[in-house]
Amino acid sequence: MITTEPEILGPEIDVFDDEAETINSDINGLLTSIKNHELRLASNYVKLGRLLLRVQQERYWEGWGHGSFGQYIDSLRDYLDRARSQIYAFVAVADKLLPYVREEDLDSMGISRAQELARFVKQSGLKVPQHLLEAALDSKVKIGQLKIEVSEALHIKGEIVGTWWDPFGGGAYFSPDEKKEVQQAQELARRDIQTDLPDHQQRKEIILAWAREFYSSNVQ
């Protein structure tokens, strides 16, 4: 268990850069807080993503004795207990949102909400609309509702009839065999679906195909 700031950055910083030293100190402090489950983890992960983005942009990892940004990220994994892809995802969120969202707002909303806004930016190529930003910052708006609002904002008016609905409530845990079964069923359903449909419409058609098959097989 880490009780003091983790020494994870290899050699002492040999470049006299005030920002690099500050970021180094801030990252170590965040890693200690995350490791010890202090403060709000959701907020800490957003802050970490912001700082790591700066490290990447300014190549501070070079002065910290690492051969690449990827090597530096790998040096954090044991302290974060997160896969490399998850750490990169925190960086990607900051990269997508910082041009449009203030740092203090980004930290305040937490990583799950920030990832939803980043999903909007990535898929739409647009900046975050004010109503989505306000929803992400509103503690009364649950993450499930924010997902729905983001999904609706991504759809062109008149493209579909009805309202956005996630019938599976955001997902569930599957064993490898269970996951394989679902994937096989998806591929079978896709045979009769237009491949040029948007992803969300394809998912809808797959679910409808399953529902119709189940209903017809069980109703006399």
Buried (B, 14 or more C-beta within 10 A) or exposed (E): EBEEBBEBBEEEBEEEEEEBBEBBEBBBBBBBBBBEEEEBEBBBBBBBBBBBBBBBEBBBBBBBBBEEBEEBBEBBBEBBEBEEEEBBBBBBBBBBBBEBBEEEBBBBBBBBBBBBBBBBBEEEEEBBBEEBBEBBBEEEBEBEEBBBBBBEBBEEEEEBEEEBEEEEEEEEEEEEEEEEEEEEBBEEBBEEBEEEEEEBBBBBBBBEBBEEEEEEEEEE
